[in-house]
Amino acid sequence: MGWERSPRHGNGQRHLPLQDQSGKFLLRAQNGQSKIKSREPIVWCGIFGKSAAEWIPQKWGKWLEQGKPWIFRSSSAFILSTPYPTSSPYAPLYSENKQSGLVWNGELYPVQSQSTERLWEIYKTKGPEGFGDLNGAFAVAIWDAQEEKGILASDHLGILPVYYGEAGGRLAFANIPELVLLLLKKSPELNSSALFKYLAFCYNPGWETFFKGIYRLRPGHFLEFSKGRPTLRPYWPLSFLPRAGSETDFVNELRERLIESIHIRQEPETRVGVFLSGGLDSSTVTALLSREKNAVSTFSFRCQGETFDESHYAEMVAKTFGTSHTLVEYRPEDIESVEDWVVHMDEPFCDAGINVATFLLAKSASGHIDVVFTGDGGDELFGGHPVYVADRVDQSLRKIPKWIRHPVFTLGKLLPDSNKKKDWKVKLKRFSASQRFPLALGTYRWRVYYLPNELEKLLMPDCWDSHLGNRVYEDIFQLYQEASAFTDLGRTLYADYWTVVHFYLRRMGLVRPFGIRPKFPLLDPRLVEFCAAIPESYKIRGLSDVKYIERKAVEAFLPYEIVYRKDKLGHSIPLKNWIRHHPKVRSFFYDMLSPSRIRNQGLFRPESVQRMLSEHVEARENHSHRLWALIVLECWLKKRWEAFSGSDFILKMDTGKL
């Protein structure tokens, strides 16, 4: 079968707008000010199945006629995408008879002029299982007329999401969940299962989205649609079985792979920056990127408050490597910015130290950089999360007789909450709270906020479904089952790559709207594969010496104070204290969670929400995460969910009115 580049759609030459590969809306800098601007959205969507082209909503006709592209249509497929220049490495391909096509978004590393051809060659020689050999961030759609099947794939770790749904023997897909609804001609219906999981974890760790019947394609997998039936299969089986090797061998190879991961992500004539926290991972990225680029910008935030400010570490790294450093002040009143950025989330997720800080950093970086590098993924590579240490401590504590442990944990529940980020009181209360949750949750006992019976007390009776509520942990249980052959830490790291990592990736949806493309060198699949096979004794030494192998690999080029610091905070802000003591923040929470507003929303019992507010303000409990989750959800439903109104949604995107 012969293949050729897709021609331009429409007449005449058109210049590409400032764009990313996500399908989100750009915020452009004008006269130094960042504000939401109208832009041509990057749409990547399509349908596989009989009479696919006839299934496109009628109201899309005007949108298509105004110069928006369609890539190709055949009797069994319709795929639409933002136009690229025919010389672009991302330009789509279709067959000479116009019945087959390959359309993709993203970038492959190292960047080459024939990226689309690389994708097609891998597919033809190895099938979709060959996508595991790729390196990059990508979303791929292929209609293979010869085999009479469609293929969808997302990159190894889901940097670029793919959503899909079925109806009438057709499979619709897109990079935005609402577009799948449009293609299937469905009205949005809130998915209770996703809602319950969001409340339990402060994000939805599963593959079902908030839109009932719409799914997120699992990273590292491909979906084959043939004869009206979809089949999901993995193309990247991540293994945590250790390999043999000396410490010196692992250190040397790790250092080389870190350098290579930064190097292959370089682009000529791009302004680059780093979101620099001063932790080991973002500092490593800054150091290695500074070897590649003469001009590197770094951005960090400062949140003043005892035990919460770590900006001096970021400034130390910036000074060491001569970056152009910007320190952004994170003020209590910035919490109210939630209504500005929540619309850019495909699904709600919440951590005030991540949501708001990412928005503030991106806003500050807008107009100054084109690409931002982050240290996301380092904790999973090297066992750096504090919860991994908590697991080991918990295992030791369980050797103590229950008649000793039980009174101590009971005391922990009764203690008032501390105003500090970390002290003995905070740790005791966390350990006490974890005892409520099933052991089968593993490390997620430190990350979960509700038991099913607690969710039942929070939700209105007509919103509660006991069957779904009792399955709220099912995604975590499934991942631990898949990883049953690995050690305890291996099982947790495996699960984290499909849940926690995606949680951090979601925050980049708040960066792309500013015209900044994120890159994640510590999520390089070759680096992940290598580190997954490093024996865990090199990751965590003893009870609490985390990231041991990483420290050894980078100690030659990072300041000693950074390599061996013990007080990493992890995007923490004193939200719990602001709610209690800052008049404006406290007023904002009481207003957003007022009985009348909660009653009008109709999901939660107003008295349960008010009880949590009272317990928190009186320092009986720390409910800051629970309360923030309710506010983010309220704003998301108002700004994103209610913005959807049938086929008009795509026009709202196009005019910037979403």
C-alpha positions in Angstrom: 0.0 0.0 0.0 1.4 3.4 -1.0 1.3 6.3 1.4 1.6 10.0 1.0 1.5 13.2 3.0 -1.9 14.7 3.5 -2.5 17.8 1.5 -3.7 21.0 3.1 -7.4 21.4 3.6 -8.9 24.6 2.3 -7.5 27.2 -0.1 -4.4 29.2 0.1 -1.6 29.4 2.7 -2.4 29.6 6.4 0.0 30.2 9.2 -0.2 28.0 12.2 -1.3 29.6 15.4 0.8 29.3 18.6 -0.1 25.8 19.7 0.6 22.8 21.7 -0.4 19.1 21.1 -3.0 18.9 23.8 -6.1 20.5 22.3 -6.3 23.1 25.0 -6.6 26.9 24.7 -3.7 29.2 24.7 -3.2 32.2 26.9 -1.0 34.7 25.1 1.2 37.4 26.5 0.4 40.9 25.2 2.4 43.9 26.5 3.7 41.7 29.3 0.2 40.7 30.4 -1.2 37.1 30.2 -4.8 36.8 29.5 -7.2 34.3 27.8 -7.3 34.8 24.1 -9.4 33.3 21.4 -7.5 30.8 19.3 -8.0 28.0 16.9 -8.2 24.9 19.1 -6.2 21.8 18.3 -8.8 19.2 17.6 -7.9 15.6 17.2 -10.9 13.3 17.0 -12.6 10.8 14.8 -14.9 7.8 14.4 -14.3 4.2 13.4 -17.2 2.1 12.1 -19.9 1.9 9.4 -20.9 5.2 7.7 -18.5 7.1 10.0 -18.4 10.2 7.9 -22.2 10.5 8.0 -22.2 10.5 11.8 -20.5 13.9 12.2 -22.9 16.4 13.9 -24.5 18.8 11.4 -23.4 21.9 13.3 -19.8 21.0 12.6 -20.4 21.8 8.9 -20.0 25.5 9.4 -16.9 25.0 11.5 -15.4 22.8 8.9 -16.2 25.1 6.0 -14.5 28.0 7.7 -11.1 26.5 6.9 -10.8 23.9 9.7 -9.3 20.7 8.3 -10.5 17.3 7.9 -7.8 14.7 7.3 -9.6 12.0 5.5 -12.9 10.2 5.3 -13.8 6.8 4.0 -16.8 4.5 4.3 -15.5 3.3 7.7 -13.5 6.1 9.2 -13.5 9.9 9.7 -10.5 11.5 11.3 -10.1 15.2 11.9 -7.1 17.1 13.1 -5.5 20.5 13.3 -3.6 21.2 10.1 0.2 21.0 10.0 2.5 22.2 7.2 3.1 19.3 4.8 6.8 19.6 5.7 6.1 19.1 9.4 7.2 15.9 11.1 3.7 15.7 12.5 1.9 15.8 9.1 -0.6 12.9 8.7 -0.4 10.2 6.1 -3.0 8.5 4.1 -3.0 5.8 1.5 -3.1 6.5 -2.2 -6.6 5.1 -2.5 -7.6 7.5 0.4 -9.1 4.6 2.4 -6.5 4.3 5.1 -4.9 7.0 7.3 -2.6 7.7 10.2 -3.1 10.8 12.2 -1.3 11.7 15.4 -0.5 14.4 17.9 2.6 14.9 19.9 6.3 14.5 19.4 8.8 11.7 19.2 12.4 11.9 20.5 14.8 12.7 19.1 12.8 15.0 16.9 13.2 14.1 13.2 11.6 15.3 10.0 10.1 11.9 9.3 8.3 11.2 12.6 5.0 10.2 10.9 6.8 7.7 8.7 8.5 6.3 11.7 5.1 5.6 13.3 3.8 4.0 10.1 6.9 1.8 9.6 6.7 0.5 13.2 3.0 -0.3 12.8 3.6 -2.1 9.5 6.5 -4.1 10.7 5.6 -4.9 14.3 2.0 -4.0 14.6 0.7 -1.7 17.4 2.8 -3.7 19.9 5.8 -1.9 18.3 4.7 1.4 19.8 6.6 0.4 22.9 9.8 1.0 21.0 8.9 4.7 20.6 10.0 7.5 22.9 7.9 10.6 23.3 4.5 12.0 24.0 1.9 10.9 21.4 -1.6 10.0 20.6 -2.1 7.9 17.5 -5.1 7.0 15.4 -4.8 4.6 12.4 -7.5 3.3 10.1 -6.2 0.2 8.3 -8.6 -0.5 5.5 -6.7 -3.6 4.4 -7.2 -5.2 7.8 -10.6 -3.5 8.3 -9.7 -2.2 11.8 -8.9 1.0 13.7 -6.1 1.5 16.1 -5.9 4.0 19.0 -2.8 4.4 21.2 -1.6 6.8 23.9 2.0 7.2 24.8 3.7 5.0 27.5 2.6 7.1 30.5 -0.3 9.1 29.1 1.3 12.5 28.7 -1.2 13.1 25.9 -4.6 11.7 26.8 -7.0 9.9 24.5 -10.7 9.6 25.3 -13.1 7.2 23.6 -16.7 5.9 23.7 -19.0 3.6 21.8 -22.5 3.8 20.3 -24.3 2.0 17.5 -21.3 -0.1 16.4 -19.1 2.9 16.2 -16.1 4.0 18.2 -15.5 7.8 18.7 -12.3 9.2 20.1 -10.8 12.6 20.8 -8.2 14.5 22.9 -11.1 16.2 24.7 -13.8 14.1 26.4 -16.7 16.4 25.4 -15.8 15.9 21.7 -16.4 12.2 22.1 -19.9 13.0 23.4 -20.5 15.3 20.4 -19.4 12.6 17.9 -21.7 10.0 19.6 -24.5 12.6 19.8 -24.9 12.0 23.5 -25.8 14.4 26.3 -23.4 14.5 29.3 -24.4 12.4 32.3 -22.4 12.6 35.5 -20.6 9.3 36.2 -21.1 8.5 39.9 -18.3 6.0 39.9 -15.8 8.7 38.9 -17.3 11.2 41.3 -16.9 8.8 44.3 -13.3 8.0 43.3 -12.5 11.7 43.0 -13.8 12.4 46.5 -11.9 9.4 47.9 -8.5 10.3 46.4 -8.9 14.0 45.3 -8.5 12.8 41.7 -10.0 10.0 39.6 -7.5 7.2 39.4 -9.6 5.0 37.0 -10.2 4.9 33.3 -13.9 5.8 33.5 -14.2 9.6 33.2 -16.7 12.0 34.8 -18.7 11.8 31.6 -20.7 8.5 31.8 -19.8 6.2 28.9 -16.6 8.0 28.1 -13.2 6.4 28.9 -9.6 7.5 29.1 -7.4 5.2 27.1 -5.0 3.5 29.5 -1.4 4.6 28.9 1.0 2.0 27.4 -2.0 0.3 25.7 -3.7 0.3 22.3 -7.3 -0.1 21.5 -8.1 -2.2 18.4 -11.6 -1.7 16.9 -12.6 -4.5 14.5 -16.0 -5.7 13.4 -17.7 -3.3 15.8 -15.9 -4.5 18.9 -13.0 -2.8 20.8 -10.2 -4.8 22.4 -7.7 -3.2 24.8 -4.1 -4.6 24.9 -0.9 -3.5 26.4 2.1 -2.6 24.2 4.4 -1.6 27.1 4.5 -4.2 29.9 6.4 -2.4 32.7 8.3 -4.8 34.9 9.9 -4.2 38.4 11.8 -7.5 38.5 15.3 -6.5 39.5 18.4 -7.2 37.5 21.8 -8.0 38.7 24.6 -5.4 38.9 26.9 -3.5 41.2 26.2 -0.1 42.7 29.0 1.4 40.6 27.5 0.0 37.4 24.0 1.3 38.2 25.3 4.7 39.2 27.3 5.1 36.0 24.5 3.9 33.7 21.9 6.0 35.5 24.0 9.2 35.1 24.4 8.5 31.4 20.7 7.8 30.9 19.7 11.0 32.7 22.0 13.0 30.4 20.6 11.3 27.4 17.0 11.9 28.4 17.6 15.6 28.6 19.7 15.7 25.4 17.1 14.0 23.1 14.4 16.5 24.2 16.3 19.5 22.9 15.0 21.7 20.1 16.9 24.4 18.3 15.8 28.0 18.8 13.4 27.4 21.6 13.3 29.3 24.9 13.5 26.7 27.7 12.7 26.8 31.4 12.4 24.6 34.4 9.8 24.6 37.2 12.4 24.4 40.0 11.3 23.5 43.5 14.8 23.0 44.9 14.2 19.3 45.3 16.6 16.7 44.0 14.7 15.9 40.8 14.0 19.4 39.5 17.5 20.4 40.5 19.0 17.5 38.5 17.0 18.6 35.5 18.2 22.2 35.9 21.8 21.1 36.1 21.7 18.8 33.1 19.6 21.3 31.0 22.2 24.0 31.7 24.8 21.8 30.1 22.7 21.8 26.9 21.5 25.4 26.8 23.3 28.6 27.4 20.1 30.4 28.5 17.8 28.6 30.9 15.0 30.2 32.9 13.9 28.8 36.2 10.6 29.5 38.1 9.8 28.7 41.6 7.2 29.8 44.1 7.4 31.0 47.7 4.7 30.4 50.2 5.6 32.1 53.4 4.9 30.3 56.6 6.8 28.3 59.2 8.0 24.9 57.8 6.4 25.7 54.4 9.0 27.9 52.6 11.7 26.1 50.7 12.4 28.8 48.0 16.0 29.3 49.3 16.9 25.9 47.9 15.6 26.8 44.5 17.5 30.1 44.6 20.7 28.2 45.5 20.4 25.9 42.5 19.6 28.9 40.2 22.6 30.7 41.4 24.9 27.6 41.0 23.9 27.1 37.3 23.4 30.8 36.4 19.8 30.6 35.4 17.5 33.5 34.9 15.4 32.9 38.0 11.9 34.1 38.8 10.4 33.8 42.3 6.6 33.9 42.4 4.8 34.8 45.5 2.0 32.4 46.4 -0.4 34.5 48.5 -3.4 33.3 50.5 -5.8 35.1 48.2 -4.4 33.3 45.2 -6.6 30.4 46.3 -9.5 32.3 44.7 -7.9 31.9 41.2 -9.6 28.5 41.0 -12.4 29.9 38.9 -9.8 31.1 36.3 -8.0 27.8 35.7 -10.5 25.0 36.5 -12.0 25.1 33.0 -8.8 23.8 31.6 -9.1 20.5 33.4 -10.7 17.6 31.5 -11.6 16.2 34.9 -11.3 17.8 38.3 -8.3 17.0 40.4 -7.1 18.9 43.4 -4.1 19.7 45.5 -3.9 23.4 46.3 -0.1 23.2 46.4 -0.1 21.9 42.8 -3.2 23.4 41.1 -2.7 27.0 42.1 1.1 27.0 42.1 1.3 25.5 38.6 -1.1 28.2 37.4 0.9 31.0 39.0 4.2 29.6 37.6 2.8 29.2 34.1 1.4 32.7 34.2 4.7 34.1 35.2 6.6 32.1 32.6 4.2 33.0 29.8 5.9 35.0 27.0 9.3 34.1 28.3 9.7 30.5 27.5 8.3 28.1 24.9 9.1 24.8 26.7 9.2 23.9 30.3 11.0 20.9 31.8 9.9 19.4 35.1 11.2 16.9 37.5 7.9 14.9 37.6 8.4 11.2 37.9 11.6 11.3 40.0 9.9 10.0 43.1 8.6 6.9 41.3 12.0 6.3 39.6 13.9 6.2 42.9 11.4 5.5 45.7 11.3 9.1 47.0 7.7 9.6 48.2 7.5 9.9 52.0 4.7 7.4 51.9 7.2 4.7 50.8 9.0 5.3 54.1 5.7 5.3 56.0 5.0 1.9 54.6 8.2 0.5 56.0 7.6 2.2 59.4 4.1 0.8 59.4 5.4 -2.7 58.8 7.7 -2.4 61.8 4.9 -1.0 64.0 2.7 -3.9 63.1 5.1 -6.2 64.9 4.2 -4.4 68.2 1.3 -6.1 70.0 -2.1 -4.7 69.3 -2.7 -3.9 73.0 0.1 -1.4 72.8 -0.5 0.0 69.4 -4.3 0.5 69.7 -4.1 3.0 72.7 -1.4 5.0 70.9 -3.4 5.3 67.7 -6.5 6.1 69.7 -4.7 9.0 71.3 -3.5 10.1 67.9 -7.1 10.5 66.7 -8.0 12.6 69.7 -5.1 15.0 69.4 -5.8 18.5 67.9 -4.3 19.2 64.5 -0.9 20.9 64.3 -0.2 24.1 62.4 3.1 22.7 61.1 3.7 20.8 57.9 5.6 18.0 59.7 6.0 17.3 63.4 5.3 14.3 65.7 1.7 15.2 66.1 1.1 15.4 62.3 2.8 12.0 61.8 0.9 10.3 64.7 -2.4 11.5 63.4 -1.6 10.3 59.8 -0.6 6.9 61.1 -3.8 6.8 63.2 -6.0 7.7 60.3 -4.4 5.1 58.0 -5.5 2.3 60.3 -9.1 2.8 59.2 -8.4 1.7 55.6 -7.9 -1.9 54.3 -4.4 -3.2 54.2 -5.0 -4.2 50.6 -4.8 -0.5 49.6 -1.1 -0.7 50.4 0.6 2.7 50.1 -2.7 4.3 49.1 -3.9 4.2 52.8 -1.8 7.4 53.2 -3.5 9.0 50.1 -7.2 8.2 50.6 -9.6 10.5 52.4 -12.9 8.5 52.8 -14.2 5.1 53.6 -17.3 4.1 51.6 -19.6 4.6 54.7 -18.1 8.1 55.1 -18.9 8.9 51.5 -22.5 7.8 52.1 -22.8 10.3 54.9 -21.4 13.1 52.7 -23.6 12.5 49.7 -27.3 13.1 49.3 -29.3 9.9 49.5 -30.4 10.1 45.9 -26.8 10.5 44.8 -25.4 7.6 46.7 -25.0 4.2 45.0 -23.8 1.5 47.5 -22.7 -0.8 44.7 -20.4 1.8 43.1 -19.4 3.2 46.5 -18.2 -0.1 47.7 -16.0 -0.4 44.5 -14.3 3.0 45.0 -10.9 1.3 45.6 -11.2 -1.2 42.7 -8.7 0.5 40.4 -6.0 0.3 43.1 -6.8 -3.3 43.9 -6.6 -4.2 40.2 -3.2 -2.6 39.8 -1.8 -4.3 42.8 -3.1 -7.6 41.4 -1.4 -7.0 38.1 1.9 -6.4 40.0 1.6 -9.4 42.2 4.9 -10.8 41.1 6.8 -7.8 42.4 8.0 -6.8 45.9 5.9 -4.5 48.1 7.7 -1.5 46.8 7.6 -2.7 43.2 3.8 -3.2 43.4 3.4 0.3 44.8 5.7 1.9 42.1 3.9 0.0 39.4 0.5 1.3 40.6 1.9 4.8 41.0 2.9 5.0 37.4 -0.7 4.6 36.3 -2.3 6.8 39.0 -0.1 9.2 40.9 2.1 10.0 37.9 -1.0 10.8 35.8 -2.2 13.0 38.7 0.9 15.1 38.3 0.7 15.1 34.5 -2.8 16.6 34.7 -1.5 19.8 36.2 0.2 20.4 32.8 -3.3 21.1 31.5 -2.9 24.4 33.4 0.4 25.1 31.6 -0.4 24.5 28.0 -3.1 27.2 27.9 -0.2 29.7 28.3 1.4 28.5 25.1 4.1 26.5 27.0 4.8 22.9 26.1 5.9 20.7 29.0 8.6 18.0 28.8 9.2 15.3 31.3 12.7 13.9 31.0 12.3 11.7 34.2 9.3 10.0 32.5 11.4 8.9 29.5 10.3 5.3 28.9 13.8 4.0 28.5 14.8 5.6 31.8 11.7 4.3 33.5 12.5 0.7 32.3 16.0 0.9 33.5 15.1 2.3 37.0 12.3 -0.2 37.4 14.9 -2.9 37.2 17.3 -1.3 39.8 17.1 -3.4 43.0 15.1 -1.6 45.7 18.0 -1.8 48.1 19.7 0.9 45.9 16.5 3.0 45.9 15.8 3.1 49.7 18.6 2.2 52.1 17.5 1.0 55.5 14.3 2.4 56.8 14.3 5.9 55.3 17.4 6.7 53.1 15.3 7.4 50.0 16.7 8.1 46.4 20.0 6.6 47.4 21.0 5.7 43.8 20.0 9.1 42.4 22.0 10.9 45.1 25.1 8.9 44.2 24.6 9.6 40.5 24.2 13.4 40.8 26.3 14.3 43.8 29.2 15.2 41.5 27.4 18.2 39.9 24.8 19.4 42.5 25.4 21.3 45.7 25.8 19.0 48.7 23.0 20.9 50.5 20.6 19.9 47.7 21.7 16.3 47.3 21.5 15.5 51.0 18.7 17.7 52.2 16.1 16.0 54.4 13.3 18.6 54.5 11.7 18.3 51.1 8.1 19.6 51.3 6.6 18.6 48.0 4.5 21.5 46.8 3.1 22.1 50.3 1.3 25.2 51.3 -0.3 26.1 54.7 -3.8 25.9 53.4 -5.1 24.3 56.6 -3.8 27.4 58.5 -5.2 29.9 56.0 -8.6 28.4 56.3 -8.4 28.8 60.1 -6.6 32.1 60.5 -6.7 34.1 57.2 -10.0 36.1 57.1 -10.2 36.3 53.3 -9.5 32.6 52.7 -11.8 31.5 55.5 -14.5 33.7 54.1 -14.0 32.2 50.6 -14.3 28.7 51.9 -17.5 29.5 53.9 -19.0 31.2 50.9 -18.1 28.5 48.3 -19.4 25.8 50.7 -22.4 27.6 52.1 -25.5 25.6 52.9 -27.4 27.4 50.1 -24.8 26.7 47.5 -24.3 23.1 48.5 -28.1 22.6 48.5 -28.5 24.1 45.0 -25.7 21.9 43.7 -27.7 18.9 45.0 -24.8 16.4 45.5 -23.9 16.7 49.1 -25.6 17.0 52.5 -25.1 20.6 53.6 -24.9 19.6 57.3 -22.0 17.2 56.5 -20.1 19.9 54.7 -20.7 22.4 57.6 -19.5 19.8 60.1 -16.2 19.3 58.3 -15.7 23.1 58.1 -16.3 23.4 61.9 -14.0 20.5 62.8 -11.3 22.0 60.6 -11.6 25.6 61.8 -11.6 24.4 65.4 -8.4 22.4 64.6 -10.0 19.1 65.7 -9.2 17.6 62.3 -7.3 18.6 59.1 -10.1 18.6 56.4 -8.3 21.0 54.1 -7.9 18.4 51.3 -11.6 17.3 51.6 -12.8 20.9 51.6 -10.6 22.0 48.7 -11.9 19.0 46.7 -15.5 20.2 47.1 -14.6 23.7 46.0 -12.7 22.5 42.9 -15.6 20.2 42.0 -18.1 23.0 42.4 -16.2 25.3 40.1 -15.5 22.6 37.6 -19.1 21.6 37.3 -20.0 25.3 36.8 -17.2 26.3 34.4 -16.7 23.1 32.4 -19.7 20.9 32.7 -22.3 23.6 32.3 -20.3 25.0 29.3 -21.2 21.9 27.3 -24.3 22.4 25.2 -24.3 19.9 22.4 -22.5 20.8 19.2 -22.2 24.5 20.2 -19.3 23.4 22.5 -16.9 23.3 19.6 -17.9 26.8 18.6 -17.4 28.0 22.1 -13.9 26.5 22.0 -13.2 28.2 18.7 -14.3 31.7 19.9 -12.7 31.4 23.3 -16.0 31.6 25.1 -15.7 28.3 27.0 
